[in-house]
């Protein structure tokens, strides 16, 4: 994929759209959405659960690309059913529209030749086609849906080599499912910029849609309603420790916030937390507002690569100079009862909580920004549970994940 480089913003520029830390390569920021994981195919042959997640990518800190997927949140490559459209969105601040000439989405499918696409589909959004329906809260959002031929659709025109050798024939999607490879390419063409094209290439994996009749009727998997695909999943964390001085537990925590490109300073930030554990008593102990420790960290970084400053923010990290301060803490409410489910052959319990980050009355907050030599960033952080009956395996003051979010005026 294209490299992901830090952009510098002039003092006169509007507040930037800050989404994820810089890295040497463009990386998956997060897998977005709540899902019921697919059962292990080796242990439960023929038993498959439909999964709906959102994979989100940062395009050179200029835009966010989201792709809807049926893969579980542990898989990096989006999964799409054969014959189904690939859907997603392109999001960036409204003020950048003056630079954009067009946005092009191309889906290439490779069957016999890994270098020559067997099928190719393209969508183009011209600057003249952009209207008020694409703008919301000073943000541009284009939701696209691009579809490959269905498994029984006729193939595209023959290539020159196939015309010269008719006996070879054109492979079909259905007969080459295991060899099918696909790539989604999204390009933003700009005017008046040194780099005229910003491009992302993302592999797409295809599979046959599972037959609902193959699901075992004996399995009754409880599932929470899936989160909206506009929700942003923070990095997953596992809290390990001992409850009641004798029982070792591991709690999988998935936190998410509404996937907006900005949050006004004065607004409360809505959150969702899904906890999964094999011990029901542990969930009952931890699903309490004052026990869950989720906070908002303000980071003011200085130096040449200030915007590239990444967690953990400790004095041992001398690559950058930064000042940190806690500015908000989350309050939680349980959303329904804990529900049992079967994951990889093991019975586990899951509970969902809705929360919001409340600003500390004494804390000072301002909008995120990145300028040469200085950057202000905000991170949502999860710490081990605070309970007298729980002894965490890690240090109580060590954050288990950092999820970066933008704050605007």
N, C-alpha and C positions, 0 to 999 in steps of 0.2 A: 504494500500500500504506500501511498504518498507519505513523505516525511511530515511530521507535525512540528512546526517551528513557532517560536514565540513571536508575536507581533508587537510592535511598539506603537503607542498612540500619542499623538501630539496633544499639547495642553488645550488646544482649541477644539479637539474632537469631542463628540458626545461620549457619555459613559459607555465603555465597551461592554460587549456581551461576553462575560467571563463564565466559562462552563467547566473546564477541567484543566488539570495541571499539564504542563508541557512535558513531552517525552520525545525520545529520538525517533519513534515511529508513531503513526496515527494508531490509536488504540481504542478498544471498546471502553466507553466510559462506564456503562452500566447496562445490565439487562433489566428491562423495566416491566413490571406487571406482577400480579399475583397468579400463581398457577398451582394445579394439582399435578405433581410429578408423574411422569410415565413409569409404569411398573417395569421391573427388570425383565427384559425379554427372555433371558436365559432361564430364569426361574419360573416365569409365568408365560409360557409360549402362547402366542396369540392374544395376550391381554395387553391392550394399549389404551392409554388415556390421552385425550386431546389436550394439548397444552397451548396456551396463548400468552406470549410474552412480547416485549418490545426491545429490540436491540438498538442502542443509541450510540452514535459516533460523532466525534468532534472533527470537523473539517477545517484544519489549520486555524482554529480559534476564530473562524469567520462565520460558520453556520453549524447547526446541529442537524444530523441526518438520523431519522428513526425508521426502522424496518420492522414490520410485524412478522412474527415467527411462531412456529409450533414447537420450537426447541425448548428444552428446559433451561432454567437460568444458569446452569453450569456449563452450557455449550456456547462457544463464541460465534459459531457460524449459524445464521438464520436458516430455519427449516421451513420449506413450503411444500404443500401437497401438489402433486402433478395435476395440471389442468386448472389450478387456482391462481388468481392474480397475486402478484407481489405488491403489497401496499406499504406506504410509508409517508414520510413528510420531510420537507426542507424548511428550517426555521432560522431566521436571523433578524436583527433589529431593523425597524422600518427605515431608518435613515440611510441604510446601505442600498436601498432600492435605486438611488440615483446612480450607483455604479454598475448595476446589473443590466446586461443586455438581454440575456436569455439563460434559462436553466434547461439542461438536457439530461434526460434519464434514458439509459440504454440497457436493455437486458439481453445478454448473449448466452446461448445454450450450446454446449459442446458435447457431441456424442462420439463420433469416430475419430475426429482430429482435434487434439487439444489446442491447436493454434488457429484453426479455421472454424468459426461458429456455424453450427448446423441451422440454428434459428436465431433471428435477431429482431428485436422490437424496440421502437424508440418513441419517447414522448418529449415534446418541446413546449416550454412555456416562454413566450416572448414578453418583453417588457410592456408592450402595448396591450397585452391580454390581462395584465394585473389590474384588479379593481378593488373596491372596498371590502369584498368578501374575503380577500386574502389578508386583511389587516385587522388586528385586534390587540388592544392595549399597547399600541406603538410597536407591534411585532408583526413581521411578515411570516405567513405559514402557507405553504403549498402542499396539500395532501394529494399524492399521486397513487394511481393504481395501474400497473402495467402487467399484462398477462401473456404468458407463453401459449402456444397452441395446446389444445387439450390432448390427452394421450391418443385419441382417435382422429385428430384433425389431420388434414392432408399436409404433407411437408412443404417447405418453401422450395422455390425453383432449384433445379439441379445445378451443381457447379460444373465448370468446364471439364474437370477430371471425371466426374460422374457421367457426363454426356459422352465422353470418349470411351468409357467402359460401362455400358448399361448393365452388364451382368452383375456388377457390384451391388447396385441397388442402394436405396436410402434407408438407413436404420430408423426404426420407429422408437418413440419415447417409451412405449410399454415394454418392448423387448430388450431395452438397454437401460433399465432403471439403475442398475448398479454402476454403470459407466457414465451416467449423466452428470455433467458438471455445468455450472452456470455462474455467471458473473454479472453483478449489477454495477453499472458505472454512472456516477452522477457528476456532472460538470457545471460549474457556475462561470459563465462568460461575463467578464467585466470590461468596462470602458475607463480610460484614463488612469489605469493602474499599471505598475511595472510588471506584475504578474497578472496577465490577462485571464488565465484559466486556473480555477481551483477545482481539482478533480479527486474523486474518491472511487476506488475499485474494491468492491466487497464480494467475496464468493457467496453463492447461495446453494444450499443443499436441497435436493428434492427427494420426496418419498411418496409412496402410494398412500392415499387416505385410508386409515384403518376402518374396518367394517364394524359398526356398532354391535352387530350380532355376535362378534367374537368375544365380547366382554363377558366375563364370568358373572352369571346372575347371583352367585353366592357372595360376591364382593360388593359391599355397600360403602363406597368411599364418600365420606362427607367432604364437601367442598364449600368454601366461602365464595360469594359472588366475585368474579374476577374484577380486579381493579381496572379503572378506566385506562385506556392506552395512552392517556395524557399524563400518567403519573410516572415520576422519575424514581427509580430504585437506587438507593445508596448501596455501597459495597456491603456484601453479606458478612455477618460476623457470628462467631460461635462463642458463647459464654460457658466456660468450664469451671467446675468447682464442686464443693461438697455441701449438702444441706443436712441440717440436724446432726452435724459432726460424724455422719456415718454413710450417707448415700451420695455416691458420685453421680453428677448429672452433667449433661451437655445440652444447651439450649441454642437452637439456631434462630438468629434474629435477622429479619429482613425489614429494613426501614425504608420508607418512601415519602416523597413530598410531591405536591402537584407540579407537574412538569411545565413550568412557565419559564420564559426566558428572563424574567426578572420578578423580584418581590419588592414592593415599595417599603421604605424604611418604617413607615407607620403601620404597616399591615402585620397581622399575625400570620405565621407560616404554618399551614395545615400539614400534619404528618400522619402516617399510618405505620404501625409496627405489627408484624406477624411473627409470633414465637411458636416454634415447634420443638417438642421434647418427648422422649419416651416415658417420662414420669409425670403423671397427672398432678401429683402433689406439688411438684416443682412449679408447674404453670400456675397453680392456685396461689403459690407463695410469691411468684414474681409479677403476676398480672395486677399490680397495684401501682398507682401513680407515683407515690413517693419512693418506691423501690427502683423504678426504671430511671436511669440517669442518662438523659439525652440533652446535650447542651449545644449552644451556638457559639463558635469561637471566632473572634475578630483577629485577623492577622494583618499587621502593617509591615511590609517587607521593603528593604532598601537594597540598592546595589544594581549592577549591570543587568542581571537577570532576575530582577525582583519578582516579576510575574510568574517566573518558573519555580518559585519557592514551593516545596512540597512537604507534606508531613512525613515523620513526626517533627513537631516544632520544639526542639530541645536545644539547650545551649551547647550540647555536644556536636551539633551540626554547624560547623563553621563555614559552610559554603555560602551562607547568606546571613545577613543581619536582620532580625525581625523582632517585633513587639507583639505579644498576644494578650488577649483579654476576653474573659467570658462575658457575653452580653445578653444571653437569653437561656431559659431552661424550659423544657417541655412538660406539659401536664397531659395526663392520659385518662381515657374512659374506655372500659371494656365494651366491645361490640359483639354482643351475643355470648354464648357459652363455648367452652372448650369442646372441640369435636374430634372424634377418633377417625383415623385414616390409616391406610395400609401403604407403606412406602418401602419398596425393595424387599417385600416379604416381612417387614417388621411393623408391628402396631405402634402408632405414635399418636400424640395429641397436639392439636393446633388451636391457637386462640389469636384473635385479631383485636387490636386496640387502635382507637382513633385519638389523635392528640394535636397539640398546637404549641409552637414555640412562643413563649411570652417574654417580652423584653424586660430586662431588669430596669426598674425605674431610675437607678443611678448610673446606668450604662450609657455611654455616648456611641451613637451609630450614625454612619453616613453611607452614601452609595459606594458600591464597588468601583474601582477604577484601576487602570494600569497606564502609567506614563514612564518615559525613560528615567530609570533610577529609582522608581517608587511604585508600589502597588498596594491596594487595600482589598483583602479577600475575606470571605466568610465560609466557615466549614461547620457542618452538622456532625457532632461526635457522640459516639455511644461508649459509655463506661460500664464496668461490671456492676451487677445489681447491688443495691445498698440494703441489706437485710441482716439483722442480728443472727438469723438462722442459716446464713449462707457464707461460706468461705471461698472466695474466688481463687482459681489457680494462678491467675496473673495479678499484677499489682493493681490495687483498687484505683489508683490515679492514672493508669495507663489506658488511653483511648483504644477501643477495639476497631473502630473504623472512622474515617474522615470522608464526608461527602460534601463537595464544594458546591455552593449555590450563589447566584448573583443577587445583589441588593441594589435597587435604584432609588432615585430621589422620590 
